[in-house]
Amino acid sequence: MITETQKDLIKGTIPVLKEHGVALTSHFYKRMFTHNPELKHIFNMGNQQNAKQQTALATAVLAYAEHIDNPSVLLSAVKHIGQKHSSLNIRPEHYQIVGKHLLASIQEVLGDAATDELIEAWKVAYFQLADLMIGIEKEMYDQMVQNEGGWTGWKPFNIVKIVSETEEIQSIYLAPTDGGQLPKHTAGQYVSVRVYLPELQLYQPRQYSLSDASNGQYLRISVKKETPLGKPEGMVSNYLHQYFQEGKQLELTAPTGSFNLIENEHPHVFISGGVGQTPLMAMLEQLIKAKGQNAVTWIHGCRNSDLHAFKDRLRTLETQHEHIRCFSFYDELQEGNSDNLPGWVDLAKIDSDHLPQKANYYLCGPSGFIEKHFKYLTGQGIQTEHIHFEEFGPASLQLN
């Protein structure tokens, strides 16, 4: 158990973590990958190049230090990280490796300020958190194998169909190579995909939202090609676009994630930007499948009509179901296209009847997109507990 004296020592490092947290975590990752290069197969090296992973870890370490007196307030965020970890097949032994290099990095970066007492305090605190994470992830792995058709670790799937939704986004339909049953997944969940990248000589995992409701026949992911080529975050997506065809195989982990459809009597409002609509499509399809009659408002923004994935499906659903209303924002609005709205998504241009106070709101897109619309909705009196969001990228211990 961590002592009060050790808690005080950890809280004493908060100013340093605020100022030099990313420098510490950058040193940590460089050290770990030098001594344990096999972990490069587990970590998203694109997020290493753009510093997203270093920033997320620095935020997590700082949050843990700030709440060391009552870490239970971080439980929701810890579970979110646990889902990411279980999707990447992180196991207990990995925490031993991370702990060793994190403590060594604290000592090397802080120098003389890293007393034996301080390192011991961080050691106790780290392994207290690690034990919590390991326990949470064990429950998740246990649940995965208890689900009918479920599994843990990496499982091979056949690509049974590829559909080009736009010139940038293609949907990949996947079925188990063993012909076994698929587990029932919840709309909004994601899977990890692992491919070998020859240019890096590494296996690389990426997480993709499932873009269709659970159906027992296939899993569908919809992947956006990143431009310009060579961007770190596009390495796997572009490789899938360029080299994978029907009949090829991909390795997947089981579906997970807590960005889920809320089941109650309230209307649903879906707000997305770009490829952020993929988990929301699964939610919408789930509502249709369940024959729900809750009012649905669908708001989406992208560059232009040609790059609007699933627009034909959305148009069909809106025509067939009078309780569904769709709004599309295009940066480049074609002449004569009066049914759509110009520019980026602007909720102020949507009639308030379609943005009711008592509704389930779902936001998905880049961080700036989510922050902008979260701020607008709360400014209109929408309660934060009614707003649910998913940001693509590394998880941290930030409190929502």
N, C-alpha and C positions, 0 to 999 in steps of 0.2 A: 504493500500500500504506500502511496505517495504521502510524505509528511508535509506539514504546514511550512516548515523551513524550505523544503524542496519546491513547494508551490511558489514561495516568495522569490526564490532564485530564478525560476522560470519566468515569472512576471517581470523580473528585472531585465530580461532580455527583450521585452516587447519593443522598446525604442529602437534597438538594433535591428530587429526583424522588420519593423516598419520602414527603416531607411535602407537596409541592405539585404532584405529577404530574398530578392531575385538573384543577387550575387551569390548568396549562400546556396540556393537550390541549383543554380547553374554549375557551381563548383561540385556539388553533390552528384549531379547527373554525369558530369565529365568523369569524375572519379569512379563512379559505379560502372559505367560502360567501359572504362579502361580495365578495371579489375574483373568485371563479370560481363564480357561482351555478349554472352549468350542471351542476356536480357534484352538486347536490341531486337530480338525476334518477338518480344512481348509488347514493347512500348511503341507507340506511334512516333516514328522518327520525324514525320512531318511536323508534329507539334513540338519537337525538339528544335527544329530549324527556325520556326516562327516564334519560339519562346513561350508558346501558350502553356505548355506543360510546366515549365519552370515557374511561370507566374501563378498557375493554379496551385502548385505545391507550396509556394511561398505564402499564398493566401490561406491555405489550410493550416500551415504551421503557426502562422500568426493568430488565426482564429482559435486554435487549440490553446495557445499560450494565454490569450485574453480571457478564455473561459475555463481555465484550469481549475478554478474553484467549483464550477458546476458544469462539467462537460456534457451533462445530460441534455442541455439546450441544443447541442449539436447533433442529437440522435437522428433527426430527419435527414440532415445532410450526410451523416455517416452511412445511413441506409442507402442513400442515393449513390454514394461512392461504392458501397458494397455491390450494388447492381452492376455498375460499370466493371468492377473487378471480377465478378462472377462471369460476366459476359466475355472477359478476356482470359478466363481460366487461371486467374491468380490463385496461388495456393499458399498454405502456411509457411513453407520454407522460404518463400520470396520475402516475407516480412523480416526474417533473420538477416538476409542480405541487405535489404534496404536500411534496416536499423544500424548495421555495422557501418555502412558508408555515410549515413546521415550523422551519426555521432562523431565519426572521424572528420567529417566536413565542418561541423560546428567547432571542433577543436582547431582545425587548420585555419579556418577563416577568422575566428575570434582571437587566436594566438594566446598571449599571456592572460587575456580576460577569461579564457576558458579554464577555470579552475577544476580540480578533480571533483569538487562538490557540485559544481554546475553541470559537468558532464554526467555525473551519477544521477542528478535530478532529472536531466533530459532522458537518460536511459530508462529510469523508472516510468516517466511519463509516456515515452514512446511505446514501451512494451505493454503498458496499461491500455493504450489506444489500439495497439496491434492485436492484443487478446480480444478486445471488443469487436474489431473488424473481422477477425478469424471466426469468432462465434456467429456473427451475423451472416457471413458468407457461407459457413457450413449449413446454416438453416436454409439458405437460398439453394445451395447445391442439393440438399436433401429434398427440397420441394421440387426441383427440376426432375429428379429421377422418380419421384412419386407420381408425377403427372403421367397419365397414359400417353405413351409414345415419347416421353421426355428423355433427356440425356444430359450428361455433363461433358465438358471438354470439347474437342473439335470433332465434328462428324461430317463425312463427305456427302455432298448433294450433287445431283445432276442438274444441269441447266436444261430445262425441258422446252423453254420458249423465251424469246427475246422480242420485245415490242418497242419500237422507237416512238416515244410519246411526242418528242420534239427533236430538233437536231442536236440538242444538248442533253436531254434526259431519255434514258432507256429503262424499261422495266424488265427485270430478270425474274423468271418464274423457276422455282427450285423444288425438287422432290428428292427424298432420301435415296441414295444409291442402293440401299439394302431392301427397298420396297416396303419398309416398315411404316407404321402409323405415325402421323404428325401429331404433336401435342396441340391442344387448344390454346391459342394465345389471345391476349387481351388487346383490343384495338388501341394503338398508341405505342406499343412496345417495339423494341428493336432487336436485331441480332448482330453479332460480330462476324465478319467475313475475313478469311486469311488467305493471302496470295503470296507467292514467292516473286520478289522483284529482282531480276537479274542485275539491274544497274546498281543496286545496293548490296546484292548477294545476301539478302535477308528475307525472311518471312515477315510480312507486315499485316497487322490487323486493322480493320476499320469497322465502325459501327454504322449500320444503316437501319432506318426505321422501316418496319413492315408497312407496305402501302395498300394492303387489302385486308379485309376482315378474315378471321379464321374460317377455313372452309374444309379442312381435312384432306385436301388434294395437293396443295402447293403452298409455299411461302413466296411472297413477292417483295422484292426490293426495287426501288426506282432510283437510279444513280445518275448524278449530274456530272457531265464532263467539264473539267475546269479549264479555263483559258486565262492567260496564255499558258501553254504547256510548260512544265517545269516547276510550277508552283508547288511548294511542299505539301499543301493540303490536298493536291489533286493527284498525287502519285498513284494511289491504288485505283481511284475512280477512273482515271484516264487509261490505266492498264486494263481494267475491265472492259472499257469501251473498245479498246484497240485489239485485244488479243483473245477475248472470250466469246465463243459462239455456242449455239445449241449443241448439246452433246458433251461439252466440256464439264469438268467438275470444279466445285468450290467447297471449301471447308467452312462450316458454320458452327457457332455455339447456339445454345437454346435461347428462345425469346425471353427477354426480361425488360424491366423498366416500369416506372410508376406514373408516367404521363398517360393517364387512362381516361376513358369516357366516363362521365358522371351519370349515374342512373337515378334520376328523380323526375319530378313533373315539370321542371323549368325548361324554358327554351334553351337551345344551344347556339352559341355564336363562335364561329371558327374564323380566325384571322391569321393569315400567313403571308410570307414573302418568299418568292423563288421556290426552291426545292423544299422549303419548310412545310409545304402542304402535304408531304407524303404521309406522316402519321395521322394527319387530319382526314385524309382520304379514307384511311382504314376505319376511322371513327364514323365517318359519314356512311360508309358501306355497312358498318355494323348496325347503325340506326335503321337503314333501309331493310336490312335482313331481319331485324327484330320487329318491323312494321310499326315502329313508333310514330306517333303523330305530334310530338313536340315540335314547335316552330323552330326552324333552322335558318340562321343567317350565315351565309358563306361569303367571306371577304378575302380577296387574294390580289396580290400585286406582283407584276413581273415586267420585263422589258417591253414586250409587245405580244400581240395575239399569237404570232407564229411560235413563240417560245412558252406559251401557256399550256403546260402539260395537263392532261385530263379534262380539257375544256369541253370536248364533245360529250364526255360522260356526265359532266356537271350540267350541261345544257339539257341532256336527256332527263336527268333526275329532276331538274327544276320543272320541266314540262310535265312529267308524270306525277309529280307530288306538289300539290298547291301549298303545302306548308314549308316548302324550301324556297328561299330567295337568295340569288347569287349576285354579287357585285365584283367587278373586275377593274383594277387600276393598271394602266399601261403607261410606262415612261414614254413610249413612242406610239401615239394613237393614230391609227390610219384614218384617212379621210372617209367620211360617210359612216364611220363606226360610232353611231350615237348611243349604242346600248352600253358602252363602257365609259369609265371615268379616266381623265388624263392625270399623269403624274404618279407620285408615290402614294401608297395607301394613306388616306386621310380620313379618319373616322368622323371628323366634323362634317364631312360631306354626306354621311349616311344619316337618313332620318332616324330620330331617336326612337321611333316605334320599333326599329330593327335592332336597337341596342338597349333592351329593357334593364331595369335595375335588378330584377330577380331573374338571372339567367346564368348558365354555365359558360364562361368565356375560356377559349383555348387560343393561346398565342404560340406560334412557332416560326422561327427565323433567326437571323443574326442577332447578336446581343443588343445592338443599337435599335433594331426594329422592335424587339421585345420591350426594352426600356421606354421607348417613345410611346408605345400604345398602352403599356401598363400605366404610365403616368397619366395619359389622357383619360383612361377609364376610371382610375381612382379619383381623378379631378372631377369626373361627372357623377361621383357618388357611388360608384360600383365598389362593393366590399371586396377587400383583397382575397378573402377566402373563396370568392366566386371566380377568381382569375387563376387559370392554370397555364403553365408555360413549359416549353422545352427548348433549351438552347443547345445547339450542336457544339461539341468540344469537350475538353477535359473537365471532370468534376472537381469541385473544391469544397471546403468546409464553410463557405459563405452562408450566412443566414438570410433567408428570403424576406 
